[in-house]
């Protein structure tokens, strides 16, 4: 299957690594005396420092981080240019490789053009309507079981609790089995892999986060590798079994290594980004409880029509949950920055960007531009009604990416979020702790700094 990819048709063999001199004509940072220190300071406050750079330099600027020199492009037009990638200027693989190559190599996001198209088509079989119906049944039962102990319990930290639950849910939908005794090791492996993605030390040296991340990948690869022979030739409703038996355009099964790479990446994407997204939505529902009331009324109306169940057909009726979810992801997108690499020279906003440049678009900042989102720091789910969305740029809101690399599990994510809040808020309310800081760490994947302490009170 890999042989069918023709990435080399688009990627130059001699792609240069731009220097400060190559980007000196752009507004932006001057060379840092200690590049690592600059990166550490950015990671301490990514949102504040990103805002400052946009204020100082505009929507196209030169930046420097642990990966070297790059260019940031801010705004809906930049998102469309880079993510839609009509002229095949940008490589997703070469953009993400410096961040993820040691941890999630050959995942779908680290592929381009024909290779990406072939693998995406093969994997999409797991997200068609009938499998999705089955996943919803697993999600409904798993969520009811998982949140059963929360209602009326003492105050607890929501983030680690939802992280454990989404791991269990991913196990059921993705693997078709509970994680069992390996759960803590698997959870730790994924945490280590994600943290390593932005570790300042990029080599897996002893005692470093990158070393822990690489070890986590080794553990997960062995885990999936042991399971693949059990799934070949077997009919199953879970994502893993379907991927083990899917074929490419020529009817050839994916290799074991391709399946391992895809499962590592898909599990990370489904587990960590969903944990982040649900946590940010809970944060905003806790700080704006009137939206809990609106969602609860909608849930009861749906239950009255369905006999109390959340069916696949009734997902579209949970419009208020969707509005709240979208606004939460506007302010706290699960992937705050999306890197690419330019394969050839291009011009944007009258700035010439040379081939080889590391180019990043920044949903975290685009989602806060006042000319796109009036009063951008205000939480207002009504921004996403059909009437209020009319005329807004298609790429103004991109928490799931866009173009050919739009998140493959987008509809699965919506379904899981709707199922979660359907079951949580029907007879409960979220009450934030008085000690809750309300602060999120934004990189690499946003999470509440203090774990989001709260209570779930029975109504």
C-alpha positions in Angstrom: 0.0 0.0 0.0 2.8 2.4 0.9 4.3 1.9 -2.6 1.2 3.5 -4.1 2.0 6.9 -2.6 3.7 9.4 -4.9 4.7 12.0 -2.3 7.9 12.7 -4.2 6.0 14.1 -7.1 5.3 17.1 -5.0 8.1 17.3 -2.4 11.4 18.6 -3.8 14.5 16.5 -3.0 16.5 19.7 -2.1 13.9 21.6 0.0 16.0 24.3 1.8 15.9 25.1 5.5 15.3 28.9 5.6 17.5 31.0 7.8 16.9 34.3 9.5 18.4 36.0 6.4 15.9 34.3 4.2 13.0 35.6 6.3 14.5 39.0 7.2 12.2 40.9 4.9 9.2 39.8 7.1 8.1 41.5 10.3 8.9 39.5 13.4 11.3 38.3 16.0 15.0 39.0 16.1 17.3 36.1 16.8 17.3 35.0 20.4 20.5 34.6 22.4 19.1 31.4 23.9 16.5 29.8 21.6 15.4 27.2 24.1 14.6 29.9 26.7 12.4 31.7 24.2 10.5 28.4 23.6 10.1 27.9 27.3 8.7 31.4 27.8 6.3 30.9 25.0 5.0 27.6 26.4 4.4 29.4 29.7 1.8 31.7 28.1 1.1 30.7 24.5 -2.1 32.8 24.2 -0.6 36.0 25.7 2.6 35.8 23.7 0.7 35.0 20.4 -1.6 38.0 21.0 1.5 40.2 21.6 3.1 39.0 18.3 -0.1 39.7 16.3 -0.3 43.2 17.9 3.4 43.9 17.2 3.8 42.4 13.8 0.4 41.9 12.2 -1.0 38.7 10.7 2.1 37.6 8.9 5.3 37.4 11.0 8.6 35.7 11.4 9.0 33.5 14.5 11.7 31.4 16.2 11.2 28.4 18.4 13.0 25.2 19.3 12.5 24.0 15.7 14.3 27.1 14.2 12.8 29.9 12.0 9.2 29.8 10.7 6.3 32.0 9.6 3.0 32.4 11.3 -0.1 33.2 9.2 -3.1 34.5 11.1 -6.8 34.8 10.0 -9.5 33.0 8.0 -7.8 33.7 4.6 -4.5 32.2 5.9 -6.4 29.1 7.2 -8.0 28.7 3.8 -4.8 29.1 1.9 -2.9 26.6 4.1 -5.5 24.0 5.0 -7.4 23.9 1.7 -4.1 23.8 0.0 -5.6 24.1 -3.5 -2.2 24.5 -5.2 -0.4 21.8 -3.2 2.0 24.3 -1.7 2.0 22.9 1.8 3.1 19.6 3.3 1.3 18.4 6.5 3.8 15.6 6.9 6.8 17.9 6.9 5.0 20.4 9.2 4.1 17.8 11.9 7.2 15.6 11.6 9.5 17.8 13.8 6.8 17.6 16.5 5.4 14.1 16.1 7.9 12.0 14.1 9.4 10.2 17.1 5.9 9.5 18.6 3.2 9.1 15.9 5.1 8.5 12.7 3.0 7.7 9.6 -0.2 8.7 11.3 -2.8 10.1 8.9 -1.9 13.7 9.7 1.7 12.9 8.8 0.9 12.0 5.2 0.4 14.0 2.1 -1.3 14.0 -1.3 -1.7 10.5 -2.8 -0.5 8.6 0.2 -2.8 10.6 2.4 -5.8 10.1 0.1 -5.3 6.3 -0.1 -5.0 5.8 3.6 -7.8 8.3 4.5 -10.1 6.4 2.1 -9.2 3.1 3.6 -9.7 4.3 7.2 -13.0 6.1 6.4 -14.8 2.7 6.3 -14.7 2.8 10.1 -16.7 6.1 10.3 -19.6 5.3 8.0 -23.2 5.4 9.2 -23.7 1.8 10.3 -20.5 1.6 12.4 -21.3 5.0 13.9 -24.7 3.6 15.0 -22.9 0.9 16.8 -20.4 3.3 18.4 -23.3 5.4 19.8 -24.7 2.4 21.6 -21.3 1.7 23.2 -20.9 5.4 24.1 -24.3 5.6 25.7 -23.8 2.6 27.9 -20.2 3.5 28.7 -21.1 7.1 29.7 -24.0 6.1 31.9 -21.8 3.6 33.6 -18.8 6.0 33.9 -20.6 9.0 35.3 -22.8 6.9 37.6 -20.6 7.6 40.6 -20.2 11.3 40.0 -23.7 12.5 40.9 -24.0 13.5 44.5 -20.4 12.6 45.2 -18.0 15.0 46.9 -16.0 17.5 45.0 -13.5 15.9 42.5 -11.1 16.9 39.7 -13.0 16.6 36.5 -10.1 16.5 34.1 -8.5 13.2 35.3 -12.0 11.7 35.7 -13.0 12.5 32.1 -9.6 11.4 30.8 -10.1 8.0 32.3 -13.7 7.8 31.0 -12.7 8.8 27.4 -10.0 6.2 27.5 -12.6 3.6 28.5 -14.9 4.9 25.8 -12.2 4.8 23.2 -11.4 1.2 24.2 -15.0 0.1 23.6 -15.5 1.9 20.3 -12.0 1.5 18.9 -11.0 -1.9 20.2 -14.3 -3.5 21.2 -12.9 -4.6 24.5 -12.3 -3.0 27.9 -8.8 -2.0 28.6 -8.5 -4.2 31.7 -5.3 -4.4 33.8 -3.3 -2.5 31.2 -5.4 0.7 31.6 -3.0 2.7 33.8 0.0 1.8 31.6 -1.8 2.7 28.4 -3.0 6.0 29.9 0.5 6.9 31.0 1.9 5.9 27.6 -0.5 8.3 25.8 0.2 11.1 28.3 3.9 10.7 27.9 3.6 10.7 24.1 1.6 13.9 24.0 3.8 15.8 26.4 6.9 14.7 24.5 5.5 16.3 21.4 6.4 19.8 22.7 9.3 18.8 24.9 12.2 21.3 24.5 14.7 18.4 24.3 13.9 16.7 21.0 16.2 13.7 21.3 15.2 10.7 23.5 18.0 11.1 26.0 17.9 9.4 29.4 15.5 11.0 31.9 13.9 13.3 29.3 10.3 13.7 28.4 11.1 12.7 24.9 12.6 9.4 26.2 9.4 8.7 28.1 7.3 9.5 25.0 9.3 7.1 22.8 9.0 4.4 25.5 5.2 5.1 25.5 5.1 4.5 21.8 7.1 1.3 22.1 4.6 0.0 24.6 1.5 0.9 22.6 3.0 -0.5 19.3 3.7 -3.8 21.1 0.1 -3.8 22.5 -1.5 -3.2 19.1 0.9 -5.6 17.4 -0.2 -8.5 19.6 -3.8 -7.8 18.8 -3.6 -7.6 15.0 -3.5 -11.3 14.2 -6.6 -11.8 16.4 -8.5 -9.4 14.2 -7.5 -10.4 10.7 -10.4 -12.1 8.9 -12.8 -11.5 11.7 -16.0 -9.5 11.6 -16.3 -6.8 14.2 -18.0 -3.5 14.8 -15.1 -1.8 16.5 -12.7 0.5 14.6 -9.6 -1.6 15.2 -11.1 -4.7 13.7 -12.4 -2.8 10.7 -9.1 -1.2 10.0 -7.4 -4.6 10.3 -9.6 -5.9 7.5 -9.8 -2.8 5.3 -8.0 -2.6 1.9 -6.6 0.0 -0.4 -7.7 0.9 -3.9 -6.1 -2.3 -5.2 -7.7 -4.6 -2.6 -4.5 -5.0 -0.5 -4.8 -5.2 3.2 -2.9 -2.6 5.3 0.4 -3.9 6.7 0.7 -4.6 10.4 3.0 -1.5 10.8 0.5 0.7 9.0 -2.3 -0.4 11.3 -0.1 0.1 14.4 0.8 3.6 13.2 -2.8 4.5 12.5 -4.2 3.1 15.7 -1.6 5.0 17.8 -2.5 8.2 16.1 -6.3 7.7 16.1 -6.3 6.7 19.7 -4.3 9.8 20.7 -6.5 12.0 18.6 -9.7 10.5 19.9 -8.6 10.3 23.5 -6.7 13.5 24.2 -8.5 16.0 22.0 -11.9 14.8 23.2 -10.8 15.0 26.8 -9.7 18.6 26.2 -12.9 19.5 24.3 -15.2 18.1 26.9 -13.2 19.8 29.7 -13.4 23.2 28.1 -17.2 22.8 27.5 -17.7 21.8 31.2 -15.6 24.9 32.1 -17.9 27.2 30.2 -21.1 25.5 31.3 -19.9 25.9 34.9 -19.2 29.6 34.4 -22.4 30.1 32.5 -25.0 27.8 34.2 -27.9 29.3 32.2 -26.7 27.3 29.3 -27.0 24.1 31.4 -30.7 24.9 31.8 -31.2 25.4 28.1 -29.4 22.1 27.3 -31.5 20.3 29.9 -34.7 21.5 28.5 -33.6 20.3 25.0 -32.6 16.9 26.4 -36.0 16.4 28.0 -37.7 17.4 24.8 -35.6 14.8 22.9 -36.4 12.2 25.5 -40.1 12.8 25.2 -39.9 12.0 21.5 -37.6 9.0 21.8 -38.9 7.3 24.9 -35.9 8.4 26.9 -33.1 7.2 24.7 -30.5 9.0 22.6 -30.8 7.5 19.2 -28.6 8.1 16.2 -31.5 9.8 14.4 -32.0 12.2 17.4 -28.4 13.5 17.5 -29.3 16.3 15.2 -32.0 17.5 17.6 -29.4 18.4 20.3 -28.8 21.8 18.7 -28.0 23.7 21.9 -25.3 21.3 23.0 -23.7 21.8 19.5 -23.8 25.6 19.9 -22.2 25.5 23.3 -19.6 22.9 22.1 -18.7 25.1 19.1 -18.3 28.2 21.1 -16.2 26.4 23.7 -13.9 25.1 20.9 -13.7 28.6 19.5 -12.2 29.9 22.7 -10.2 26.8 23.6 -9.5 24.9 20.4 -8.1 21.3 21.1 -5.3 21.9 18.5 -4.2 25.5 19.1 -1.7 25.6 16.3 -1.4 23.6 13.0 2.1 23.4 11.3 2.8 22.9 7.6 5.9 23.3 5.5 6.0 25.2 2.2 7.1 23.1 -0.8 7.5 26.2 -3.0 7.6 29.9 -2.8 4.3 31.7 -2.3 2.9 35.1 -1.7 0.3 36.0 1.0 -0.8 39.5 2.0 2.0 40.9 -0.2 4.6 39.0 1.7 6.8 36.5 -0.2 7.4 33.3 1.7 10.3 31.2 0.5 10.1 27.4 -0.2 11.1 25.3 2.8 9.5 27.7 5.3 7.9 26.2 8.4 4.4 27.7 8.2 1.9 27.7 11.0 -1.7 28.7 11.2 -3.1 29.5 14.6 -6.8 28.7 15.4 -6.2 30.0 18.9 -5.6 33.5 17.5 -7.9 33.4 14.5 -10.8 32.5 16.8 -10.2 35.7 18.7 -9.9 38.2 15.9 -12.3 41.1 16.7 -13.1 41.8 13.1 -14.3 38.2 12.7 -15.7 37.6 16.2 -17.1 40.8 17.8 -16.3 41.0 21.5 -14.1 37.8 21.0 -13.5 37.0 24.7 -17.2 36.8 25.5 -18.7 33.4 25.6 -21.7 33.4 23.3 -22.9 30.2 21.7 -25.5 32.1 19.7 -22.6 33.1 17.4 -23.1 29.7 15.7 -26.8 29.9 14.9 -27.5 29.7 11.2 -28.6 33.4 11.2 -25.5 34.6 13.0 -23.1 32.4 11.0 -24.3 33.8 7.7 -21.6 35.6 5.8 -18.8 34.4 8.2 -15.7 33.1 6.4 -15.7 29.3 6.0 -12.3 29.1 7.6 -12.9 31.4 10.5 -13.6 28.5 12.8 -11.2 25.6 12.3 -10.8 23.5 15.6 -10.9 20.3 13.4 -8.7 21.6 10.7 -9.9 21.9 7.1 -9.5 20.8 3.5 -8.2 17.3 2.8 -6.8 17.0 6.3 -10.1 17.8 8.1 -10.3 15.6 11.2 -11.5 12.1 10.1 -13.2 11.6 13.4 -15.1 14.9 13.4 -18.6 13.3 13.5 -17.5 10.8 16.0 -16.4 13.6 18.3 -19.7 15.5 17.9 -21.5 12.2 18.7 -19.4 11.5 21.8 -19.9 15.0 23.2 -23.6 15.0 22.6 -24.0 11.6 24.3 -21.9 12.7 27.2 -23.9 15.9 28.0 -27.2 14.2 27.2 -26.6 11.7 30.0 -24.8 14.1 32.4 -27.1 17.1 32.3 -30.5 15.4 32.1 -30.8 15.1 35.9 -27.7 16.8 37.1 -26.0 20.2 37.2 -22.3 21.2 37.1 -21.1 23.3 40.1 -17.6 24.6 39.9 -15.5 24.6 43.1 -14.8 27.9 44.7 -11.1 27.0 44.5 -11.2 26.5 40.7 -8.7 28.8 39.0 -10.4 28.8 35.6 -7.0 28.7 33.9 -6.0 26.4 31.1 -2.6 25.3 29.8 -3.0 25.8 26.1 -0.1 23.7 24.7 0.2 21.0 23.3 -3.4 20.1 23.9 -5.4 22.5 26.3 -6.2 21.3 29.8 -7.2 23.0 33.1 -4.2 23.8 35.2 -5.7 22.6 38.4 -7.7 19.7 37.1 -11.0 21.5 37.1 -12.4 20.8 40.6 -16.2 20.6 40.7 -19.3 18.8 42.0 -22.1 17.1 40.0 -25.3 17.8 41.9 -28.5 15.8 41.4 -31.5 17.9 40.5 
